[in-house]
Amino acid sequence: MSVEQKIIEILAEQAVLEPSDISAEMKLEDIGLDSMGLVETVFAIEETFDVSVPFNANEPEKSDFDLSSVASIVTAVEALLVKKDG
């Protein structure tokens, strides 16, 4: 399973959607995640990929981890995986 597929599964679970309802082009607000769902998503990403997401729950817009869209999350997780395996 690709990083993108796994992230879509995580987002779908948090937003109570089917993975087929989510595409890489979608923004998180299109998915309907609230702030708590976003925090849970970050925790799920960390657990699933065994990475540490640089995320400030109080000010997500100031994070180095781009949480604006599905594609940006995939890119950020892939970058963390490269660093981890580096």
Backbone as CSV, one residue per row, in Angstrom:
resi,resn,N_x,N_y,N_z,CA_x,CA_y,CA_z,C_x,C_y,C_z
1,MET,0.861,-1.191,0.000,0.000,0.000,0.000,0.898,1.243,0.000
2,SER,0.580,2.205,-0.840,1.394,3.415,-0.944,1.151,4.353,0.236
3,VAL,2.065,5.291,0.411,1.918,6.312,1.456,0.605,7.061,1.237
4,GLU,0.337,7.430,-0.008,-0.898,8.167,-0.306,-2.138,7.359,0.073
5,GLN,-2.178,6.095,-0.276,-3.341,5.262,0.041,-3.546,5.168,1.554
6,LYS,-2.449,5.000,2.292,-2.552,4.859,3.742,-3.039,6.163,4.368
7,ILE,-2.536,7.292,3.891,-2.966,8.591,4.425,-4.436,8.821,4.112
8,ILE,-4.863,8.459,2.917,-6.277,8.595,2.567,-7.129,7.725,3.491
9,GLU,-6.661,6.522,3.813,-7.395,5.671,4.757,-7.501,6.318,6.135
10,ILE,-6.394,6.899,6.600,-6.384,7.566,7.910,-7.364,8.742,7.907
11,LEU,-7.298,9.568,6.864,-8.196,10.728,6.772,-9.652,10.289,6.687
12,ALA,-9.913,9.248,5.924,-11.285,8.749,5.785,-11.819,8.275,7.130
13,GLU,-10.990,7.565,7.875,-11.414,7.085,9.186,-11.734,8.259,10.118
14,GLN,-10.880,9.267,10.122,-11.084,10.419,11.000,-12.310,11.239,10.600
15,ALA,-12.570,11.318,9.302,-13.689,12.132,8.812,-14.978,11.321,8.648
16,VAL,-14.929,10.037,8.974,-16.054,9.110,8.824,-16.560,9.131,7.371
17,LEU,-15.614,8.902,6.474,-15.901,8.817,5.039,-15.331,7.505,4.511
18,GLU,-15.670,7.194,3.284,-15.043,6.070,2.605,-13.764,6.586,1.936
19,PRO,-12.705,5.780,1.902,-11.485,6.225,1.207,-11.747,6.686,-0.224
20,SER,-12.712,6.071,-0.883,-13.030,6.451,-2.263,-13.624,7.862,-2.358
21,ASP,-14.060,8.428,-1.219,-14.606,9.791,-1.200,-13.503,10.854,-1.146
22,ILE,-12.257,10.426,-0.975,-11.149,11.361,-0.778,-10.163,11.222,-1.920
23,SER,-9.741,12.366,-2.458,-8.726,12.365,-3.509,-7.544,13.232,-3.072
24,ALA,-6.412,13.034,-3.720,-5.188,13.752,-3.365,-5.335,15.264,-3.529
25,GLU,-6.208,15.692,-4.403,-6.366,17.120,-4.675,-7.174,17.851,-3.596
26,MET,-7.832,17.106,-2.737,-8.741,17.723,-1.757,-7.994,18.468,-0.658
27,LYS,-8.573,19.583,-0.245,-8.109,20.325,0.928,-8.746,19.677,2.156
28,LEU,-8.111,19.836,3.313,-8.665,19.205,4.509,-10.027,19.754,4.878
29,GLU,-10.259,21.038,4.613,-11.589,21.578,4.917,-12.666,20.965,4.021
30,ASP,-12.282,20.510,2.814,-13.239,19.824,1.935,-13.642,18.471,2.523
31,ILE,-12.728,17.865,3.267,-12.993,16.561,3.869,-13.882,16.706,5.101
32,GLY,-13.796,17.864,5.750,-14.646,18.116,6.907,-14.000,17.773,8.239
33,LEU,-12.662,17.773,8.288,-11.982,17.497,9.552,-12.004,18.723,10.446
34,ASP,-12.382,18.545,11.688,-12.292,19.639,12.651,-10.910,19.589,13.306
35,SER,-10.647,20.497,14.234,-9.320,20.565,14.830,-8.970,19.292,15.590
36,MET,-9.950,18.694,16.250,-9.687,17.451,16.964,-9.388,16.322,15.983
37,GLY,-10.111,16.292,14.884,-9.852,15.296,13.846,-8.463,15.452,13.257
38,LEU,-8.012,16.699,13.136,-6.681,16.976,12.620,-5.617,16.440,13.570
39,VAL,-5.795,16.678,14.861,-4.850,16.177,15.862,-4.825,14.648,15.835
40,GLU,-5.995,14.032,15.772,-6.066,12.566,15.709,-5.394,12.040,14.440
41,THR,-5.537,12.769,13.340,-4.893,12.386,12.088,-3.382,12.407,12.241
42,VAL,-2.860,13.456,12.868,-1.418,13.560,13.086,-0.928,12.382,13.933
43,PHE,-1.646,12.069,15.009,-1.262,10.934,15.846,-1.274,9.639,15.044
44,ALA,-2.288,9.448,14.223,-2.401,8.229,13.419,-1.266,8.135,12.399
45,ILE,-0.894,9.253,11.812,0.227,9.272,10.855,1.515,8.887,11.574
46,GLU,1.733,9.474,12.747,2.949,9.157,13.503,3.017,7.675,13.844
47,GLU,1.906,7.135,14.294,1.867,5.721,14.683,2.030,4.800,13.477
48,THR,1.348,5.102,12.397,1.367,4.257,11.208,2.739,4.224,10.540
49,PHE,3.369,5.394,10.437,4.629,5.491,9.702,5.858,5.537,10.608
50,ASP,5.646,5.507,11.934,6.742,5.571,12.901,7.629,6.796,12.646
51,VAL,6.970,7.952,12.540,7.665,9.230,12.359,7.156,10.209,13.406
52,SER,7.889,11.297,13.560,7.459,12.363,14.457,7.093,13.574,13.600
53,VAL,5.824,13.938,13.627,5.332,15.046,12.813,5.570,16.363,13.560
54,PRO,6.305,17.294,12.934,6.512,18.601,13.568,5.228,19.423,13.455
55,PHE,4.403,19.344,14.486,3.065,19.908,14.420,2.758,20.662,15.698
56,ASN,2.284,21.891,15.554,1.853,22.679,16.697,0.325,22.711,16.666
57,ALA,-0.297,21.939,17.535,-1.760,21.824,17.521,-2.451,23.160,17.767
58,ASN,-1.801,24.046,18.505,-2.410,25.346,18.785,-2.298,26.309,17.608
59,GLU,-1.273,26.117,16.779,-1.062,26.994,15.624,-0.614,26.174,14.418
60,PRO,-1.526,25.370,13.861,-1.121,24.488,12.756,-0.589,25.242,11.543
61,GLU,-0.997,26.501,11.379,-0.496,27.274,10.239,0.978,27.628,10.377
62,LYS,1.537,27.494,11.571,2.954,27.784,11.792,3.820,26.529,11.773
63,SER,3.232,25.400,11.442,3.965,24.139,11.416,4.799,24.037,10.149
64,ASP,5.910,23.302,10.247,6.711,22.993,9.064,6.084,21.859,8.261
65,PHE,5.083,21.243,8.833,4.397,20.104,8.206,3.130,20.637,7.558
66,ASP,3.076,20.626,6.238,1.960,21.228,5.501,0.728,20.326,5.566
67,LEU,-0.282,20.793,6.298,-1.522,20.040,6.469,-2.670,20.629,5.656
68,SER,-2.352,21.353,4.596,-3.405,22.053,3.865,-4.207,21.154,2.932
69,SER,-3.581,20.088,2.422,-4.292,19.209,1.487,-3.793,17.781,1.638
70,VAL,-4.515,16.871,1.028,-4.110,15.463,1.054,-2.732,15.317,0.409
71,ALA,-2.542,15.922,-0.748,-1.264,15.805,-1.462,-0.110,16.385,-0.647
72,SER,-0.339,17.500,0.051,0.747,18.107,0.834,1.114,17.233,2.031
73,ILE,0.137,16.552,2.606,0.421,15.633,3.709,1.242,14.450,3.195
74,VAL,0.864,13.915,2.043,1.606,12.800,1.448,3.053,13.220,1.210
75,THR,3.265,14.384,0.630,4.615,14.887,0.357,5.411,15.045,1.648
76,ALA,4.777,15.598,2.674,5.454,15.823,3.956,5.811,14.495,4.625
77,VAL,4.912,13.524,4.593,5.196,12.214,5.204,6.306,11.513,4.430
78,GLU,6.281,11.588,3.106,7.335,10.965,2.314,8.689,11.587,2.650
79,ALA,8.731,12.894,2.858,9.983,13.574,3.239,10.461,13.090,4.612
80,LEU,9.528,12.927,5.565,9.906,12.417,6.885,10.440,10.985,6.797
81,LEU,9.843,10.187,5.937,10.302,8.802,5.778,11.704,8.751,5.186
82,VAL,12.005,9.649,4.252,13.356,9.707,3.665,14.371,10.087,4.748
83,LYS,14.031,11.082,5.576,14.915,11.489,6.669,15.134,10.344,7.650
84,LYS,14.052,9.643,7.966,14.117,8.555,8.936,15.010,7.417,8.430
85,ASP,14.860,7.092,7.145,15.615,5.986,6.561,17.009,6.402,6.127
86,GLY,17.213,7.732,6.038,18.404,8.370,5.550,19.667,7.751,5.893
